[in-house]
Amino acid sequence: MSDPLGLKVELVNMEKTIIEFEELTRRETGVLCYFATQSCAVGEALEPKVKKLLEEKYPKLVYAFIDMNGSPELCAALQVFVEPTILLYMEGKEYLRKSRHVGISDLDASLDRLYGMAFQ
């Protein structure tokens, strides 16, 4: 599935099992997972900024939105209890975790280093 911004988007919802999620993170070189709910004002405000950052600077990352209300088992297995939470997986391993108050410049700096190692 693609996003209007041109990102490769994988929607993870209640039908996705933990095994399917692990397959996604292993199959793709880089996956940025965005955990939030539709009722979180902070999450709703941050998501477009994160997607724009990925489109402009990190186009090879797959963007996966996980609705925390629809995927409680997955969130519990990954120990994601606060929204929004951003996890970055590179080749199936978690390399980055940011929660609640996420600054775009801080996220950009963290992604820049990891993206450079994986894709360049």
C-alpha positions as CSV (number, residue, x, y, z in Angstrom):
1,M,0.0,0.0,0.0
2,S,1.3,3.5,-0.7
3,D,0.6,6.8,1.0
4,P,-0.3,10.1,-0.6
5,L,3.1,11.3,0.3
6,G,4.7,8.4,-1.7
7,L,5.8,6.4,1.3
8,K,5.7,2.6,1.4
9,V,3.1,2.1,4.1
10,E,2.2,-1.1,6.0
11,L,-0.9,-0.8,8.1
12,V,-0.8,-3.0,11.1
13,N,-4.2,-3.6,12.7
14,M,-5.9,-6.1,14.9
15,E,-5.6,-8.8,12.2
16,K,-1.8,-8.6,12.3
17,T,-0.3,-11.1,14.7
18,I,2.9,-10.9,16.5
19,I,4.4,-13.4,14.0
20,E,3.3,-11.3,11.0
21,F,4.8,-8.2,12.6
22,E,8.1,-10.0,13.1
23,E,8.0,-11.1,9.5
24,L,7.5,-7.6,8.3
25,T,10.4,-6.3,10.4
26,R,12.7,-9.0,9.1
27,R,11.5,-8.8,5.5
28,E,12.2,-5.1,5.1
29,T,15.7,-3.5,5.7
30,G,14.2,-0.7,7.8
31,V,10.7,-0.3,9.3
32,L,9.6,2.7,11.3
33,C,6.7,1.7,13.5
34,Y,4.4,4.5,14.7
35,F,2.1,3.4,17.7
36,A,-0.8,5.7,18.5
37,T,-4.6,5.8,18.7
38,Q,-7.0,8.0,16.8
39,S,-8.0,9.8,20.1
40,C,-4.5,11.0,20.9
41,A,-4.0,14.7,20.0
42,V,-0.3,14.5,20.4
43,G,-0.1,11.4,18.2
44,E,-2.3,13.0,15.5
45,A,-0.2,16.1,15.4
46,L,3.1,14.3,15.3
47,E,2.3,11.7,12.7
48,P,2.2,14.0,9.6
49,K,5.6,15.5,10.7
50,V,7.1,12.0,11.0
51,K,5.7,10.9,7.6
52,K,7.0,14.1,6.0
53,L,10.5,13.5,7.5
54,L,10.5,10.0,6.1
55,E,9.4,11.1,2.7
56,E,12.0,13.9,2.4
57,K,15.0,12.2,4.1
58,Y,14.4,8.5,4.6
59,P,12.4,7.2,1.7
60,K,13.7,3.6,1.9
61,L,12.2,3.1,5.4
62,V,8.8,1.4,5.5
63,Y,6.3,3.3,7.6
64,A,4.0,1.1,9.7
65,F,1.1,2.7,11.7
66,I,-0.1,0.5,14.5
67,D,-3.4,1.4,16.1
68,M,-2.8,0.6,19.8
69,N,-6.5,0.1,20.4
70,G,-6.7,-2.5,17.7
71,S,-3.5,-4.3,18.5
72,P,-3.3,-4.7,22.3
73,E,-1.5,-8.0,22.2
74,L,1.2,-6.7,19.8
75,C,1.6,-3.6,22.0
76,A,2.0,-5.7,25.1
77,A,4.5,-8.0,23.5
78,L,6.6,-5.0,22.3
79,Q,6.1,-3.2,25.7
80,V,4.5,-0.2,24.1
81,F,2.2,1.3,26.7
82,V,2.5,5.1,25.9
83,E,1.3,6.9,22.9
84,P,2.8,8.0,20.6
85,T,5.7,5.6,20.5
86,I,8.1,5.2,17.6
87,L,10.2,2.1,17.1
88,L,12.8,1.6,14.4
89,Y,13.6,-1.9,13.2
90,M,16.6,-2.6,11.0
91,E,16.8,-6.1,9.6
92,G,14.5,-7.4,12.3
93,K,16.2,-5.8,15.3
94,E,15.0,-2.8,17.3
95,Y,17.5,0.0,17.1
96,L,15.4,3.0,18.3
97,R,12.6,3.6,20.7
98,K,11.1,7.1,21.4
99,S,7.9,7.7,23.4
100,R,5.5,10.5,24.3
101,H,7.4,13.7,23.8
102,V,9.2,13.1,20.5
103,G,11.0,16.0,18.9
104,I,11.4,15.9,15.1
105,S,14.9,17.2,15.1
106,D,15.9,14.6,17.7
107,L,14.2,11.9,15.7
108,D,15.9,13.1,12.6
109,A,19.4,13.0,14.2
110,S,18.8,9.5,15.4
111,L,17.5,8.2,12.1
112,D,20.3,9.9,10.1
113,R,23.0,7.8,11.7
114,L,21.1,4.5,11.6
115,Y,19.8,5.1,8.0
116,G,23.3,5.9,6.8
117,M,24.7,2.7,8.2
118,A,21.9,0.5,6.6
119,F,21.3,2.1,3.3
120,Q,24.6,3.8,2.2
